[in-house]
């Protein structure tokens, strides 16, 4: 269990994926460039083994955690995390935010 104060520390924002490419040298990673309105960040998602392609993400809005410490992914840095729920067989299902403005915070 966490307190409400702990939960309030998590920053979740709507981001628009403006670029998505397979990460060279990886069989799982897709590199996302995400526009949050006031800034652009690079994030990685390891979901190619579930059948996802860069085209799935491109031009769509999703929810992202934006205040995680950056994490080294191969030779680059991931600056956040895309949110997903568990689907059948463990396949992630990404949380769409299509009708929401990029950069909006979840509260």
C-alpha positions, 0 to 999 in steps of 0.5 A: 500500500502507498499513501495518497502523498506517494501517489501524487508524486507520480506524474502522468501526462498525455503524449503524442507519438511523433516518431516511432522506429524499431531500435537497431540491434534489438528484437523487442524495443521500439523507440518513441519520440513523444510530444508533450506540448512544452517538450519532446522526450524519447521513450522505449517500449519493449513490445515487438515480441507481442506483435506491435510495430512502430506504425501502431504508435505513430500519430496516436496519443497515450498516457505516459509516466514522465517523472521517472528517473531516466533509464539506459536502454542499449546506447540511449536513454528512456525518459519515461514510460508508456502506460499499458494494461495486461491483456489476454496472454500477457499482451499489453494493451496501451491506454489511449488518450486520443481525445485529450490535449497533449501535455495534459496531466492526469490527476 
